[in-house]
Amino acid sequence: MRLLVYEHVSGGGFTDEPISSGVLSEGFGMLRTVIADFKAAGHSVTTTLDSRLARLNPPLEADCVVPIFSSRETQANLRKLSEQADAAYVIAPETDGLLQSLVEVIEKTGVASLNCSASAIEKVSDKAVFYAFLRKLGAPLPEPRMFSVTDDLKEIKKAVRDSNFPVVFKPSNGVSCGGLSVVRNEDQVAGAVDKIKHESSGKHFLVQELINGAATSVSLLSTGSSVLPFSLNRQDVTLETPEACSCYCGGLVPFDNPLRARAFEVAEKIVKSAQGFKGYVGVDFILTEDEAVVIEVNPRLTTSYVGLRRVANFNPAQAIVNAVLKRKLPADIQSCGYEYFSKVETSNPQVVALQKIYGMDDVVSPPFPVVETGAASALIASHGATLKEASVRFREAKKRVLNTITRGK
């Protein structure tokens, strides 16, 4: 088949503004790996690339790479390129309805969409609406309290005063760790609200109890009626108070935990209960000592893909095609070893060093020198028969990248 794959961060959605190096490494990493898997399955792939990246000639196996010079042309480019494809796949955040709007563009062209439906994406993009849905299902969740950034600060403090600190403040329409803060006392409330104002365009935010446990996600495949949870993944997340940045760093696939079956059960129930979920879906959890607590649903490809593709005994990109277009799910799922992946902060590499890094097997996303501050971020994923072996190989790969950049100077 002729496939169009669009990843918003690296694919031209930020051409008119600075790109966060950490977010870029995740976006390009997903783009590169899913294209490689589509190609391995025999498909022809077209993609787009931010012109700042395109001129660096990064390692992509796409048959056609279209450079994008202005993000204002995003939807027009999607329409035009979709007309030449049999199916299209969009990777983008749900923030401000972005993923939903891009999928709607694909759906209106008549080309087959490999994404969850736009209506399903809309249902889970607003966390307040999503938590109401979870409550009806009886799923375990941290009970949210809804506020507006325009609410009187004294009233917000009064409302959370009786809460069991620490609590989490997060935008209602956010993704990942954008605008998120851990608030440990009343004095930090103002800073948390200001952070949401600066890092989110939405007006509403949630306050929830901070759940102690392991941050994880479940990866699922769905035909729209049948659902298959196939991987429990550890998430390495750093949660900070308002003056610092909370962030997602990487993770481990698979994650061995006694609550794996329980997380699978809850995730499957959620995805089955929401119409329009098809293809790949991720459900985030906090695993406590005795429960899998739901945090959110990601109706799209997630960064865990860069790890699970190396441990799954099937091609997950082709499995997305099969689930959506053929309504078939993989059988006899097995996991082969472990994959540890993480972002690595570096200085901007010189071109010669960057080209050497392109050839390193464990580097999923190279540290592109496109940030004016001089900071860059690589995404490294290393495989091993054991967790220890994967970790050792990761450290070796990280050392090679950093040494290459240092020598390149």
C-alpha positions as a Markdown table, in Angstrom:
| # | Residue | x | y | z |
|---|---|---|---|---|
| 1 | Met | 0.0 | 0.0 | 0.0 |
| 2 | Arg | 0.9 | 3.6 | -0.4 |
| 3 | Leu | 1.0 | 5.2 | 3.1 |
| 4 | Leu | 1.2 | 8.8 | 4.2 |
| 5 | Val | 2.8 | 9.1 | 7.7 |
| 6 | Tyr | 2.7 | 12.6 | 9.3 |
| 7 | Glu | 4.3 | 13.4 | 12.7 |
| 8 | His | 3.5 | 16.9 | 13.8 |
| 9 | Val | 6.6 | 18.0 | 15.7 |
| 10 | Ser | 9.3 | 16.8 | 13.2 |
| 11 | Gly | 7.0 | 16.9 | 10.2 |
| 12 | Gly | 6.5 | 20.7 | 9.9 |
| 13 | Gly | 4.0 | 21.6 | 12.6 |
| 14 | Phe | 6.6 | 23.9 | 14.3 |
| 15 | Thr | 8.4 | 25.3 | 11.3 |
| 16 | Asp | 7.5 | 28.9 | 12.3 |
| 17 | Glu | 8.7 | 28.6 | 15.9 |
| 18 | Pro | 11.4 | 27.1 | 18.1 |
| 19 | Ile | 11.2 | 23.3 | 18.8 |
| 20 | Ser | 11.7 | 21.7 | 22.2 |
| 21 | Ser | 14.7 | 19.4 | 21.7 |
| 22 | Gly | 13.2 | 16.8 | 24.0 |
| 23 | Val | 9.8 | 16.7 | 22.3 |
| 24 | Leu | 11.5 | 16.7 | 18.9 |
| 25 | Ser | 13.5 | 13.6 | 19.9 |
| 26 | Glu | 10.3 | 11.8 | 20.8 |
| 27 | Gly | 8.5 | 12.9 | 17.7 |
| 28 | Phe | 11.2 | 12.0 | 15.2 |
| 29 | Gly | 11.9 | 8.8 | 17.1 |
| 30 | Met | 8.3 | 7.6 | 16.6 |
| 31 | Leu | 8.3 | 8.8 | 12.9 |
| 32 | Arg | 11.5 | 7.0 | 12.1 |
| 33 | Thr | 10.6 | 3.7 | 13.7 |
| 34 | Val | 7.1 | 3.4 | 12.5 |
| 35 | Ile | 8.2 | 4.2 | 8.9 |
| 36 | Ala | 10.9 | 1.5 | 9.2 |
| 37 | Asp | 8.3 | -1.0 | 10.3 |
| 38 | Phe | 5.9 | 0.0 | 7.5 |
| 39 | Lys | 8.7 | -0.4 | 5.0 |
| 40 | Ala | 9.7 | -3.8 | 6.5 |
| 41 | Ala | 6.1 | -4.9 | 5.9 |
| 42 | Gly | 6.4 | -4.0 | 2.2 |
| 43 | His | 4.6 | -0.6 | 2.1 |
| 44 | Ser | 5.6 | 2.5 | 0.2 |
| 45 | Val | 5.8 | 5.5 | 2.6 |
| 46 | Thr | 5.6 | 9.2 | 2.1 |
| 47 | Thr | 6.2 | 11.6 | 4.9 |
| 48 | Thr | 6.9 | 15.3 | 5.6 |
| 49 | Leu | 9.8 | 16.9 | 7.4 |
| 50 | Asp | 10.5 | 20.3 | 8.9 |
| 51 | Ser | 12.8 | 22.0 | 6.5 |
| 52 | Arg | 15.3 | 22.6 | 9.3 |
| 53 | Leu | 15.6 | 18.9 | 9.7 |
| 54 | Ala | 15.4 | 18.0 | 6.0 |
| 55 | Arg | 18.5 | 20.0 | 5.2 |
| 56 | Leu | 20.4 | 17.8 | 7.7 |
| 57 | Asn | 19.4 | 14.7 | 5.7 |
| 58 | Pro | 18.5 | 12.5 | 8.7 |
| 59 | Pro | 18.1 | 8.7 | 8.5 |
| 60 | Leu | 14.6 | 8.0 | 7.3 |
| 61 | Glu | 13.5 | 5.0 | 5.2 |
| 62 | Ala | 10.6 | 6.8 | 3.6 |
| 63 | Asp | 10.3 | 6.6 | -0.2 |
| 64 | Cys | 9.4 | 10.2 | -0.4 |
| 65 | Val | 10.2 | 13.0 | 2.1 |
| 66 | Val | 8.5 | 16.3 | 1.5 |
| 67 | Pro | 10.2 | 19.3 | 3.2 |
| 68 | Ile | 7.8 | 21.7 | 4.9 |
| 69 | Phe | 8.7 | 25.4 | 5.2 |
| 70 | Ser | 5.6 | 26.8 | 6.9 |
| 71 | Ser | 3.3 | 25.3 | 9.5 |
| 72 | Arg | 0.5 | 27.3 | 8.0 |
| 73 | Glu | 0.5 | 24.8 | 5.1 |
| 74 | Thr | 0.0 | 21.8 | 7.3 |
| 75 | Gln | -3.6 | 21.0 | 6.5 |
| 76 | Ala | -3.3 | 21.8 | 2.9 |
| 77 | Asn | -0.2 | 19.5 | 2.6 |
| 78 | Leu | -2.1 | 16.7 | 4.3 |
| 79 | Arg | -5.0 | 17.0 | 1.9 |
| 80 | Lys | -2.7 | 17.1 | -1.1 |
| 81 | Leu | -0.5 | 14.2 | 0.0 |
| 82 | Ser | -3.5 | 12.1 | 1.1 |
| 83 | Glu | -4.9 | 12.2 | -2.4 |
| 84 | Gln | -1.9 | 10.2 | -3.5 |
| 85 | Ala | -2.1 | 7.6 | -0.7 |
| 86 | Asp | -4.2 | 4.5 | 0.1 |
| 87 | Ala | -4.1 | 5.2 | 3.8 |
| 88 | Ala | -2.7 | 7.8 | 6.2 |
| 89 | Tyr | -1.4 | 7.8 | 9.8 |
| 90 | Val | -1.1 | 10.9 | 12.0 |
| 91 | Ile | 1.1 | 11.2 | 15.1 |
| 92 | Ala | 0.3 | 14.4 | 17.0 |
| 93 | Pro | -0.6 | 15.6 | 20.5 |
| 94 | Glu | -4.3 | 16.0 | 21.5 |
| 95 | Thr | -3.6 | 19.6 | 22.9 |
| 96 | Asp | -6.1 | 22.2 | 21.8 |
| 97 | Gly | -7.8 | 19.7 | 19.5 |
| 98 | Leu | -4.8 | 19.3 | 17.3 |
| 99 | Leu | -4.9 | 15.6 | 16.7 |
| 100 | Gln | -8.6 | 15.6 | 16.3 |
| 101 | Ser | -8.5 | 18.4 | 13.6 |
| 102 | Leu | -5.7 | 16.6 | 11.7 |
| 103 | Val | -7.5 | 13.3 | 11.7 |
| 104 | Glu | -10.7 | 15.1 | 10.5 |
| 105 | Val | -8.7 | 16.4 | 7.5 |
| 106 | Ile | -7.7 | 12.8 | 6.6 |
| 107 | Glu | -11.3 | 11.5 | 7.1 |
| 108 | Lys | -12.7 | 14.2 | 4.8 |
| 109 | Thr | -10.4 | 13.3 | 2.0 |
| 110 | Gly | -11.9 | 9.8 | 1.8 |
| 111 | Val | -8.5 | 8.1 | 2.3 |
| 112 | Ala | -8.4 | 5.3 | 4.9 |
| 113 | Ser | -7.3 | 6.6 | 8.3 |
| 114 | Leu | -5.2 | 4.3 | 10.5 |
| 115 | Asn | -6.0 | 6.6 | 13.5 |
| 116 | Cys | -8.7 | 6.4 | 16.1 |
| 117 | Ser | -11.7 | 8.3 | 14.8 |
| 118 | Ala | -11.8 | 12.1 | 15.3 |
| 119 | Ser | -15.0 | 11.7 | 17.5 |
| 120 | Ala | -13.2 | 9.2 | 19.8 |
| 121 | Ile | -10.2 | 11.5 | 20.1 |
| 122 | Glu | -12.5 | 14.3 | 21.1 |
| 123 | Lys | -14.0 | 12.2 | 23.9 |
| 124 | Val | -10.7 | 11.7 | 25.7 |
| 125 | Ser | -8.8 | 15.0 | 24.9 |
| 126 | Asp | -10.6 | 16.9 | 27.7 |
| 127 | Lys | -9.5 | 15.3 | 30.9 |
| 128 | Ala | -12.7 | 16.4 | 32.8 |
| 129 | Val | -14.9 | 14.7 | 30.3 |
| 130 | Phe | -12.7 | 11.7 | 30.2 |
| 131 | Tyr | -12.7 | 11.2 | 34.0 |
| 132 | Ala | -16.5 | 11.5 | 34.0 |
| 133 | Phe | -16.5 | 8.6 | 31.5 |
| 134 | Leu | -14.1 | 6.6 | 33.7 |
| 135 | Arg | -16.3 | 7.1 | 36.7 |
| 136 | Lys | -19.3 | 5.6 | 34.9 |
| 137 | Leu | -17.2 | 2.6 | 34.0 |
| 138 | Gly | -16.2 | 2.2 | 37.6 |
| 139 | Ala | -12.5 | 2.4 | 36.7 |
| 140 | Pro | -10.1 | 3.3 | 39.5 |
| 141 | Leu | -8.9 | 7.0 | 39.2 |
| 142 | Pro | -7.6 | 9.9 | 41.3 |
| 143 | Glu | -10.8 | 12.0 | 41.8 |
| 144 | Pro | -10.4 | 15.3 | 40.0 |
| 145 | Arg | -11.5 | 18.8 | 41.1 |
| 146 | Met | -12.1 | 21.3 | 38.3 |
| 147 | Phe | -10.9 | 24.9 | 38.4 |
| 148 | Ser | -10.4 | 27.8 | 35.9 |
| 149 | Val | -7.3 | 29.9 | 35.7 |
| 150 | Thr | -9.6 | 32.9 | 36.1 |
| 151 | Asp | -10.9 | 31.7 | 39.5 |
| 152 | Asp | -10.0 | 33.8 | 42.5 |
| 153 | Leu | -6.7 | 32.5 | 43.9 |
| 154 | Lys | -8.0 | 32.7 | 47.4 |
| 155 | Glu | -10.9 | 30.5 | 46.5 |
| 156 | Ile | -8.6 | 27.9 | 44.8 |
| 157 | Lys | -6.5 | 27.8 | 47.9 |
| 158 | Lys | -9.5 | 27.5 | 50.1 |
| 159 | Ala | -10.9 | 24.6 | 48.0 |
| 160 | Val | -7.6 | 22.6 | 48.1 |
| 161 | Arg | -6.8 | 23.4 | 51.7 |
| 162 | Asp | -8.6 | 20.3 | 53.0 |
| 163 | Ser | -6.8 | 18.1 | 50.4 |
| 164 | Asn | -4.2 | 15.7 | 51.4 |
| 165 | Phe | -1.0 | 17.3 | 50.1 |
| 166 | Pro | 0.8 | 16.6 | 47.9 |
| 167 | Val | -1.6 | 17.1 | 45.0 |
| 168 | Val | -1.1 | 17.4 | 41.2 |
| 169 | Phe | -2.2 | 20.5 | 39.2 |
| 170 | Lys | -2.5 | 19.9 | 35.4 |
| 171 | Pro | -4.2 | 21.5 | 32.4 |
| 172 | Ser | -7.5 | 19.9 | 31.4 |
| 173 | Asn | -6.5 | 19.8 | 27.8 |
| 174 | Gly | -2.8 | 19.0 | 28.2 |
| 175 | Val | -0.6 | 16.0 | 27.2 |
| 176 | Ser | 2.5 | 14.5 | 28.7 |
| 177 | Cys | 3.9 | 16.8 | 31.5 |
| 178 | Gly | 3.1 | 20.2 | 30.0 |
| 179 | Gly | 1.9 | 22.6 | 32.7 |
| 180 | Leu | 2.0 | 19.9 | 35.3 |
| 181 | Ser | 3.1 | 20.5 | 38.9 |
| 182 | Val | 3.3 | 18.7 | 42.2 |
| 183 | Val | 2.0 | 21.0 | 44.9 |
| 184 | Arg | 3.1 | 20.1 | 48.4 |
| 185 | Asn | 1.6 | 23.0 | 50.3 |
| 186 | Glu | -0.7 | 26.0 | 50.0 |
| 187 | Asp | 2.2 | 28.4 | 49.3 |
| 188 | Gln | 2.9 | 26.6 | 46.0 |
| 189 | Val | -0.7 | 27.0 | 44.6 |
| 190 | Ala | -0.1 | 30.4 | 42.9 |
| 191 | Gly | 3.0 | 29.1 | 41.1 |
| 192 | Ala | 1.1 | 26.0 | 39.9 |
| 193 | Val | -1.7 | 28.2 | 38.4 |
| 194 | Asp | 0.8 | 30.5 | 36.8 |
| 195 | Lys | 2.6 | 27.6 | 35.2 |
| 196 | Ile | -0.6 | 26.3 | 33.7 |
| 197 | Lys | -1.3 | 29.8 | 32.3 |
| 198 | His | 2.1 | 30.0 | 30.6 |
| 199 | Glu | 2.3 | 26.4 | 29.4 |
| 200 | Ser | -1.3 | 25.7 | 28.3 |
| 201 | Ser | -3.8 | 27.6 | 26.2 |
| 202 | Gly | -6.7 | 26.1 | 28.0 |
| 203 | Lys | -8.6 | 27.9 | 30.7 |
| 204 | His | -9.4 | 24.9 | 32.9 |
| 205 | Phe | -7.2 | 22.6 | 35.1 |
| 206 | Leu | -7.6 | 19.7 | 37.4 |
| 207 | Val | -6.4 | 19.1 | 40.9 |
| 208 | Gln | -5.9 | 15.5 | 42.0 |
| 209 | Glu | -4.3 | 13.6 | 44.8 |
| 210 | Leu | -0.7 | 12.5 | 44.0 |
| 211 | Ile | -0.8 | 8.7 | 43.7 |
| 212 | Asn | 2.3 | 7.0 | 44.8 |
| 213 | Gly | 3.4 | 4.0 | 42.7 |
| 214 | Ala | 5.0 | 3.0 | 39.4 |
| 215 | Ala | 4.2 | 5.2 | 36.3 |
| 216 | Thr | 3.3 | 2.8 | 33.5 |
| 217 | Ser | 1.3 | 2.5 | 30.3 |
| 218 | Val | -0.5 | -0.3 | 28.5 |
| 219 | Ser | -0.2 | -0.5 | 24.7 |
| 220 | Leu | -3.3 | -1.9 | 23.0 |
| 221 | Leu | -4.4 | -2.8 | 19.5 |
| 222 | Ser | -8.1 | -2.4 | 18.6 |
| 223 | Thr | -10.3 | -3.3 | 15.6 |
| 224 | Gly | -13.0 | -1.1 | 16.9 |
| 225 | Ser | -14.8 | -4.0 | 18.5 |
| 226 | Ser | -12.0 | -6.5 | 19.6 |
| 227 | Val | -9.2 | -5.2 | 21.8 |
| 228 | Leu | -5.8 | -6.7 | 22.5 |
| 229 | Pro | -3.6 | -5.3 | 25.3 |
| 230 | Phe | -0.1 | -6.6 | 24.5 |
| 231 | Ser | 2.5 | -4.7 | 26.5 |
| 232 | Leu | 2.9 | -3.1 | 29.9 |
| 233 | Asn | 5.6 | -0.4 | 29.8 |
| 234 | Arg | 7.4 | 1.5 | 32.5 |
| 235 | Gln | 7.5 | 5.3 | 32.2 |
| 236 | Asp | 10.4 | 7.2 | 33.6 |
| 237 | Val | 8.7 | 10.5 | 34.7 |
| 238 | Thr | 10.1 | 13.3 | 36.8 |
| 239 | Leu | 7.4 | 15.3 | 38.7 |
| 240 | Glu | 8.4 | 18.7 | 39.9 |
| 241 | Thr | 7.0 | 21.5 | 42.0 |
| 242 | Pro | 5.9 | 24.7 | 40.1 |
| 243 | Glu | 9.3 | 26.3 | 39.8 |
| 244 | Ala | 10.8 | 23.4 | 37.9 |
| 245 | Cys | 9.8 | 21.4 | 34.8 |
| 246 | Ser | 8.1 | 18.0 | 35.1 |
| 247 | Cys | 9.2 | 15.7 | 32.2 |
| 248 | Tyr | 8.9 | 12.4 | 30.6 |
| 249 | Cys | 12.4 | 10.9 | 30.1 |
| 250 | Gly | 11.8 | 7.4 | 28.6 |
| 251 | Gly | 11.0 | 4.0 | 29.8 |
| 252 | Leu | 11.3 | 0.2 | 29.8 |
| 253 | Val | 9.5 | -2.4 | 27.7 |
| 254 | Pro | 8.2 | -4.8 | 28.9 |
| 255 | Phe | 7.7 | -3.9 | 32.6 |
| 256 | Asp | 7.4 | -6.9 | 34.9 |
| 257 | Asn | 4.8 | -6.1 | 37.6 |
| 258 | Pro | 2.3 | -8.2 | 39.6 |
| 259 | Leu | -0.5 | -5.9 | 38.5 |
| 260 | Arg | 0.1 | -6.4 | 34.8 |
| 261 | Ala | -3.1 | -8.5 | 34.4 |
| 262 | Arg | -5.2 | -6.0 | 36.3 |
| 263 | Ala | -3.8 | -3.1 | 34.1 |
| 264 | Phe | -4.6 | -5.1 | 31.0 |
| 265 | Glu | -8.1 | -5.8 | 32.2 |
| 266 | Val | -8.9 | -2.1 | 33.0 |
| 267 | Ala | -7.3 | -0.8 | 29.8 |
| 268 | Glu | -9.2 | -3.3 | 27.6 |
| 269 | Lys | -12.5 | -2.3 | 29.3 |
| 270 | Ile | -11.8 | 1.4 | 28.6 |
| 271 | Val | -10.9 | 1.0 | 25.0 |
| 272 | Lys | -13.8 | -1.4 | 24.3 |
| 273 | Ser | -16.3 | 1.0 | 25.9 |
| 274 | Ala | -15.4 | 4.0 | 23.8 |
| 275 | Gln | -16.6 | 3.8 | 20.2 |
| 276 | Gly | -14.1 | 4.7 | 17.5 |
| 277 | Phe | -11.0 | 3.5 | 19.2 |
| 278 | Lys | -9.0 | 1.6 | 16.5 |
| 279 | Gly | -5.4 | 0.8 | 15.7 |
| 280 | Tyr | -2.9 | 1.7 | 18.4 |
| 281 | Val | -4.0 | 3.1 | 21.8 |
| 282 | Gly | -2.1 | 3.8 | 25.0 |
| 283 | Val | -3.5 | 3.9 | 28.5 |
| 284 | Asp | -1.5 | 5.5 | 31.3 |
| 285 | Phe | -1.6 | 4.1 | 34.9 |
| 286 | Ile | -0.1 | 4.5 | 38.3 |
| 287 | Leu | 0.4 | 1.0 | 39.7 |
| 288 | Thr | 0.1 | 1.1 | 43.5 |
| 289 | Glu | 0.7 | -1.9 | 45.8 |
| 290 | Asp | -2.8 | -3.2 | 45.1 |
| 291 | Glu | -4.5 | -1.3 | 42.2 |
| 292 | Ala | -4.0 | 0.0 | 38.6 |
| 293 | Val | -5.1 | 3.6 | 38.8 |
| 294 | Val | -6.0 | 5.2 | 35.4 |
| 295 | Ile | -4.4 | 8.5 | 34.6 |
| 296 | Glu | -5.3 | 9.1 | 30.9 |
| 297 | Val | -5.8 | 7.6 | 27.5 |
| 298 | Asn | -3.6 | 8.4 | 24.5 |
| 299 | Pro | -5.6 | 7.8 | 21.3 |
| 300 | Arg | -2.5 | 7.7 | 19.1 |
| 301 | Leu | 1.0 | 6.3 | 18.8 |
| 302 | Thr | 3.1 | 6.8 | 22.0 |
| 303 | Thr | 6.8 | 7.0 | 22.6 |
| 304 | Ser | 6.8 | 3.5 | 24.1 |
| 305 | Tyr | 6.5 | 2.3 | 20.5 |
| 306 | Val | 10.3 | 2.8 | 19.9 |
| 307 | Gly | 10.9 | 0.2 | 22.6 |
| 308 | Leu | 8.1 | -2.3 | 22.1 |
| 309 | Arg | 8.8 | -2.8 | 18.4 |
| 310 | Arg | 12.1 | -4.4 | 19.3 |
| 311 | Val | 10.6 | -6.9 | 21.9 |
| 312 | Ala | 7.3 | -7.8 | 20.2 |
| 313 | Asn | 7.3 | -11.0 | 18.1 |
| 314 | Phe | 5.2 | -9.3 | 15.4 |
| 315 | Asn | 5.5 | -6.1 | 13.3 |
| 316 | Pro | 3.4 | -3.6 | 15.3 |
| 317 | Ala | 3.1 | -1.1 | 12.4 |
| 318 | Gln | 1.6 | -3.9 | 10.2 |
| 319 | Ala | -0.6 | -4.9 | 13.1 |
| 320 | Ile | -2.1 | -1.4 | 13.1 |
| 321 | Val | -2.9 | -1.8 | 9.4 |
| 322 | Asn | -4.4 | -5.2 | 10.0 |
| 323 | Ala | -6.5 | -4.1 | 13.0 |
| 324 | Val | -8.0 | -1.0 | 11.2 |
| 325 | Leu | -8.4 | -2.3 | 7.7 |
| 326 | Lys | -8.7 | -6.1 | 8.1 |
| 327 | Arg | -10.1 | -6.2 | 11.6 |
| 328 | Lys | -7.5 | -8.7 | 12.6 |
| 329 | Leu | -5.4 | -8.8 | 15.8 |
| 330 | Pro | -2.1 | -10.7 | 16.3 |
| 331 | Ala | -2.2 | -14.1 | 17.8 |
| 332 | Asp | 0.3 | -15.9 | 20.1 |
| 333 | Ile | 1.8 | -12.7 | 21.5 |
| 334 | Gln | 5.3 | -13.1 | 23.1 |
| 335 | Ser | 7.9 | -10.7 | 24.4 |
| 336 | Cys | 11.6 | -11.1 | 23.3 |
| 337 | Gly | 14.0 | -9.6 | 25.8 |
| 338 | Tyr | 13.9 | -6.0 | 27.1 |
| 339 | Glu | 14.3 | -2.5 | 25.6 |
| 340 | Tyr | 15.4 | 0.4 | 27.7 |
| 341 | Phe | 15.0 | 3.9 | 26.1 |
| 342 | Ser | 15.7 | 7.4 | 27.3 |
| 343 | Lys | 16.4 | 10.9 | 26.1 |
| 344 | Val | 20.0 | 12.1 | 26.5 |
| 345 | Glu | 20.7 | 15.8 | 26.6 |
| 346 | Thr | 23.7 | 17.0 | 24.6 |
| 347 | Ser | 25.3 | 20.1 | 23.2 |
| 348 | Asn | 24.6 | 20.9 | 19.5 |
| 349 | Pro | 26.8 | 18.5 | 17.5 |
| 350 | Gln | 28.8 | 19.6 | 14.5 |
| 351 | Val | 27.6 | 18.2 | 11.1 |
| 352 | Val | 30.5 | 15.7 | 10.9 |
| 353 | Ala | 29.7 | 14.3 | 14.4 |
| 354 | Leu | 25.9 | 14.3 | 13.6 |
| 355 | Gln | 26.5 | 12.1 | 10.5 |
| 356 | Lys | 28.5 | 9.6 | 12.6 |
| 357 | Ile | 25.7 | 9.4 | 15.1 |
| 358 | Tyr | 23.3 | 8.7 | 12.2 |
| 359 | Gly | 25.0 | 5.4 | 11.8 |
| 360 | Met | 24.7 | 4.2 | 15.4 |
| 361 | Asp | 22.2 | 1.4 | 15.8 |
| 362 | Asp | 20.9 | 2.3 | 19.2 |
| 363 | Val | 20.2 | 6.0 | 18.4 |
| 364 | Val | 16.6 | 6.3 | 17.4 |
| 365 | Ser | 16.6 | 10.0 | 17.2 |
| 366 | Pro | 19.9 | 11.9 | 16.7 |
| 367 | Pro | 20.5 | 15.2 | 18.6 |
| 368 | Phe | 19.5 | 17.7 | 15.9 |
| 369 | Pro | 21.3 | 21.1 | 16.2 |
| 370 | Val | 18.2 | 23.2 | 15.6 |
| 371 | Val | 17.7 | 24.8 | 19.0 |
| 372 | Glu | 19.3 | 28.3 | 19.3 |
| 373 | Thr | 20.3 | 27.7 | 22.9 |
| 374 | Gly | 22.8 | 25.2 | 21.8 |
| 375 | Ala | 21.0 | 22.3 | 23.6 |
| 376 | Ala | 20.0 | 19.1 | 21.8 |
| 377 | Ser | 18.4 | 15.8 | 22.7 |
| 378 | Ala | 19.0 | 12.3 | 21.4 |
| 379 | Leu | 16.6 | 9.4 | 22.0 |
| 380 | Ile | 18.5 | 6.1 | 22.6 |
| 381 | Ala | 16.9 | 2.7 | 22.7 |
| 382 | Ser | 19.0 | -0.4 | 23.6 |
| 383 | His | 17.9 | -4.1 | 23.6 |
| 384 | Gly | 19.1 | -6.9 | 25.8 |
| 385 | Ala | 18.1 | -10.5 | 26.7 |
| 386 | Thr | 17.8 | -9.2 | 30.3 |
| 387 | Leu | 17.0 | -5.8 | 31.8 |
| 388 | Lys | 20.6 | -5.5 | 33.1 |
| 389 | Glu | 22.0 | -6.2 | 29.6 |
| 390 | Ala | 19.7 | -3.6 | 28.0 |
| 391 | Ser | 20.8 | -1.0 | 30.7 |
| 392 | Val | 24.5 | -1.7 | 30.1 |
| 393 | Arg | 24.1 | -1.4 | 26.3 |
| 394 | Phe | 22.2 | 1.9 | 26.8 |
| 395 | Arg | 25.0 | 3.4 | 28.9 |
| 396 | Glu | 27.6 | 2.3 | 26.3 |
| 397 | Ala | 25.5 | 3.9 | 23.5 |
| 398 | Lys | 25.1 | 7.1 | 25.5 |
| 399 | Lys | 28.8 | 7.3 | 26.1 |
| 400 | Arg | 29.5 | 6.8 | 22.3 |
| 401 | Val | 27.1 | 9.6 | 21.4 |
| 402 | Leu | 28.6 | 12.1 | 24.0 |
| 403 | Asn | 32.2 | 11.2 | 23.0 |
| 404 | Thr | 31.4 | 11.6 | 19.3 |
| 405 | Ile | 30.0 | 15.1 | 19.9 |
| 406 | Thr | 33.0 | 16.1 | 22.1 |
| 407 | Arg | 35.5 | 14.9 | 19.6 |
| 408 | Gly | 33.5 | 16.6 | 16.8 |
| 409 | Lys | 34.3 | 19.9 | 18.5 |
